[in-house]
Amino acid sequence: YANSVQMRVSLWDFFLLFGTINQTAPDAVTIQNYQGIFLSPPQSKALSNLLQQNLKQYESAFGEIRLEAQQGVGESIQ
């Protein structure tokens, strides 16, 4: 199970770091990273296409997935 994914990109690959986020206090969270995988750019694009296709099917069956509003510009969803 992962509810956090961080991505690092280089010229040669994409690195996805999976973990869990836990809220430890009303104003604090902890992230525990536990597994990472490297993907080549073509593998990354294939994964993106696969996720997009399956998200469309999911939303057709169950409705739109809404993301929470972002706090600031340039922040990522994890």
JOCORVEN-V771399 format. One record per residue. RES is the residue in one small letter. OMEGA is omega in whole degrees, 0 to 359 (999 if undefined). D_FIRST is the distance of its C-alpha to the first C-alpha in whole Angstrom. Layout:
res;omega;d_first
RES;OMEGA;D_FIRST
RES;OMEGA;D_FIRST
//
This chain:
res;omega;d_first
y;175;0
a;173;4
n;177;7
s;173;9
v;175;11
q;182;14
m;172;17
r;184;20
v;173;23
s;179;26
l;188;29
w;185;27
d;173;24
f;178;20
f;178;18
l;181;14
l;184;12
f;179;9
g;178;8
t;175;8
i;175;11
n;176;13
q;184;16
t;178;19
a;180;22
p;183;23
d;183;24
a;174;21
v;173;17
t;176;16
i;176;13
q;178;12
n;184;11
y;180;10
q;177;11
g;175;13
i;174;15
f;175;18
l;173;20
s;177;23
p;177;25
p;177;25
q;179;22
s;179;20
k;177;23
a;177;22
l;178;18
s;179;19
n;179;22
l;178;19
l;180;17
q;180;20
q;182;22
n;175;19
l;177;18
k;179;22
q;179;22
y;182;19
e;175;21
s;181;24
a;191;23
f;181;21
g;184;23
e;174;22
i;181;19
r;177;20
l;178;19
e;178;20
a;179;23
q;179;23
q;184;25
g;180;27
v;176;28
g;178;26
e;181;23
s;175;20
i;179;17
q;999;14
//
